[in-house]
């Protein structure tokens, strides 16, 4: 689908929020960017483990820069994710799962940012420090749980999937449920 510069249904330009949500391209933007930091985190962990088997300055430097790249992609993910999150009905099952997704991702980011901070001054070392590997392994485990919650939102709850505005019974605003 080509990028539409205007909301054809309402004959107006897209709002900033709609651009962030990915509406001009016809699908959500948040899932498009998720793969990069996840792949970077896994590669960093693999590079660091490999450097313990065979010391190599290139692996450590590459891992450090991958963590920087993951942090930059995380900024995009936070913006796109928060726009979706803030548009969810408070108290809904989707919002509860999204809150778990958000919290787990914040915790995982903390592990990876800590690893980045610890390794920055050592980025030309030939071998990864054990602390880095432990932080990255725990961070990757936590981010895997976070991604599970993201999958539940999309595949079980239909979050940001074209459902023509259909809602689950508990997705009605609180006032409508009373």
Order of alpha helices (4+ residues) and beta strands (2+ residues): beta-beta-alpha-alpha-alpha-alpha-alpha-alpha
